[in-house]
Amino acid sequence: MKSMRRPAPGFTLVELLVALALGLSVIALASSGLLLARQGMQLVDQSTQLQDRERLARDVITRTLRQASRGSATSAQEAVVFGWDNAVYRKPEHPDFATVANIRNGNRPTRCGSVRDSSCVNGSDIVLVQSAGGAGAAHCGGGTASTSFIQILYVTRDSHSAEPGLSCAYRSTSDWVSVPLIEGVESLQLLYGLQTQDARFSHVTQWQHAGELEVAGDAEATRANWQRVRAVRIALVLRSTEGVVARGPASLHPFGSAYAELASTDAGATLTVVPDKRLRRTVQWTVHLPATGSR
């Protein structure tokens, strides 16, 4: 009588397919978990980066504005701050800022040339600050200044990285020197607090952007408006270096949506951005200028 040989132990085709499917599922879940963990780490890293940039920007801009004062060589009738709305910085050709020809309100879109995204077309403003110098006074280049000096804060687009950033120009003994300060500042918006026309009172009664302080064809009236400035309200839009969010807002309002609805003449009241997945932060604060004649 012949013995029956049992078949060798193994897996059926169905069992192999089920095992393969389960294995692929485990791999897919593990990959998804790693991807989410990586995205989470990137989000935390970029968020921390924006917080650091915000703190630095607050410190630099506040310190610059709080140095605003008239130096011994500066006319007592000269304003300690002067600005331009929606403008691109160009080295001033002479010190009478009320009549500077190569920086004008509203010249940013034209000056951006073929660059049409928010790295340049962002409505950013420019502010010039005059300081008396002396003990403790320092310009944005890091050097101290014993005599009166001028600094200009502005946003520019880096020609190599294509990233916008906050820069500063200061007047040295012979020429203007520009210094990049903080990368990722996409928009710098400024409003100026004007005191009442009545010299007996010094409190701020209205807020206007630089374009509203300019009196067309009248440099003296423009200068008189700037002499009334007693405070500066600053708003920044900062963006991350990398895209880390699924979808961000198509537009931002640095001074809030209520201001954007009312400020039809302020090009920077609304910032339109492309869907680049970058993390963005909007921040605003107010700096009161030192008393006239003091540093």
Secondary structure as UniProt FT lines:
FT   HELIX           13..66
FT   TURN            72..73
FT   TURN            76..77
FT   STRAND          81..84
FT   HELIX           97..99
FT   TURN            105..106
FT   HELIX           108..111
FT   TURN            112..114
FT   TURN            118..120
FT   STRAND          126..131
FT   TURN            135..136
FT   TURN            140..141
FT   STRAND          149..157
FT   TURN            159..161
FT   STRAND          164..171
FT   STRAND          176..183
FT   STRAND          185..195
FT   TURN            199..200
FT   STRAND          204..208
FT   HELIX           210..213
FT   TURN            216..217
FT   HELIX           219..227
FT   STRAND          229..243
FT   STRAND          251..252
FT   TURN            254..255
FT   HELIX           257..262
FT   TURN            264..265
FT   HELIX           267..269
FT   STRAND          271..272
FT   STRAND          278..288
FT   TURN            292..293
//
